[in-house]
Amino acid sequence: MGRIIDWARNRSPWILHLNCGSCNGCDIETIDALMPRYDIERFGIQQKDTPRHADILVATGPVTEQMAPRLKRVYEQMPEPKLVIAAGSCASTGGVFYDCYNCREGIDDVIPVDMYIPGCPTSPEALIDGIVKLLAESGKEAQAERLAEKKPEIVEEGTPIDEAVPKEPDADRTETDDAPQEGADEPEPVEV
Amino acid sequence: MSEKASGTEIPVGPQHPSLKEPANFTLTVDGEVITGAQMKLSYNHRGIEQAVLSKSYIEAIYLLERICGICSHAHTSAFTQGVEELLDLEVPPRARYIRTLIGELERIHSHMLWLGVAGHEIGFDTLWQYAWRDREIVMDLLEEITGNRVHYSINTIGGVREDLTDEHCETILEGMDDLAERIDFYQETVPNEETVRMRCEDVGVVPEDLAREYCAVGAVGRASGVPTDVRKDAPYAAYDDVDFDVITDDRGDLLARTVVRIGEIAQAIRIIRQVAKRIPEGDLKASAKPPQALLAQVPEDDVVSRYEAPRGELIHYVRADGTDTPARVHIRVPTLANWPTVVESLKGSYIADTPIVVAGIDPCISCTSRIGVETDGNHGGENAFDLDELREYGIEWYDDRSDVERPSLDGDERTVSGGTRGDRA
């Protein structure tokens, strides 16, 4: 059942775009990714108008003091599980607006961020790549979390949770919930 | 703007489906009809005018570029033109032609973007997708010439940074042929399309006397019959060498603005074709000296520079104090000049028309977020300052925060602080 949910979640994430004091550069490039040239709708990704419908928050800009409480409120209004993408250099670190009296230093000053996409502005290609990678990673994380719920001893033994997830699922494995646990009993060493 | 009106108040924004940037409108409504509107526009205030004082003139170009991602070339051009006037530099013709070319490509990109957003606001998403698809032609050209899709960074003090090759000129002319075909299609279709007519005709009307009274600029002014265009009135770059028409209309409604903007795209294509064919050979920069040597010569003076941005007349005021950092930079953006007309045209229109009436001036909120000072005291409110009150507020603000260095007008001190900042990086 869990795997079906993961599959469904990874197939059509809906994004909410929020401008937190950006110069518009990242915003037009984010919207551009939805347009016929780049067309991220082919991945099932849609732009949504309200935080209540969104899975991914694409936030741009260095976060001005006026937008910081609004950003937090929008983040809290989103249903779980939610992901946050900081699109652009300003959103990641503050960028050129470092040391401006009315700016925070990026999105992660206010809310937790799952993916940083650099670039001033970030190109639509980078954004698409970022979203796809984020989804792949979040799918793995969700799998690991379910695993930890079922087998708490893995976490207690101190094995990092992402190492406990089997790296390459076998193609001929039966579609049951038992499959990931088999691999989890003997976690493969991960080269770092 | 803040007069009392009875009725229900409806807040719109800062996060709202129809707003791509944060802004807040409080609409007072009587039934479905808007009777009054108040707006808060400072959600994007970042403090650029303060930050630019700690940067040298060269660094300031790249900071000012990031005021707005849609008209980034307009801001850098206005600023560099001002500094060139201070330094008394003669920009070589080839550089002026390249600036004109990039400026016009940017105008096309901005107007196409607006056409798409306007289509989206009236619920005509097909137009949105069409316009943004055709906009990619221009984005590709910009990327090919300057290496960047949005912040072109082509201006520097005394000239431009990148040269235009003959292959570039050929690609530009080919791209313009493709685009001209599409623009003919839009000129034919959009003003005659039933959906557009129903939503735009006689909506958000700004009559000529109102446009003159509120000093509307750009396409808003021109659609109301005020033929202001800095490119004609005070030619800069290469605009006195090229032929183009100022498109005007006398209806003043949203349909007129659509027609004017599409017409301006056609004129921009005409300018770009002339520039690509006639670009003269020559240097790219006025002086071969390194930028530091140029900045050492900045005199103590001030200058006002005007530029016709895609949204209208952009004004940069630069005061120099003889050091390599500016003493004051003030920017009056075209959107700020056009907001009062929005408030007037919102009154009496329907709630459902709010998004398109607001989008009708092509608002750029990241440009607009500067502090406004009212000096005649007629429009008081709790956040209104006159000049003396503002000065007192500023002094108190710095007194309360002893760790923040107070900006000083003393020349020597500023040079020293500029030097230490260089070390930090």
Interface residues (C-beta under 8 A of the other chain):
Chain A: H17 L18 N19 C20 G21 S22 C23 N24 G25 C26 D27 I28 E29 I31 D32 M35 P36 R37 D49 T50 P51 G61 P62 T64 Q66 M67 R70 V74 G95 V96 F97 D99 C100 Y101 N102 C103 C120 P121 S123
Chain B: P14 Q15 P17 K20 E21 P22 S42 Y43 N44 H45 R46 G47 I48 Q50 A51 S54 Y62 L63 R66 I67 C68 G69 I70 S72 L113 Q129 W132 R133 E136 M139 R149 V150 H151 C364 S366 V404
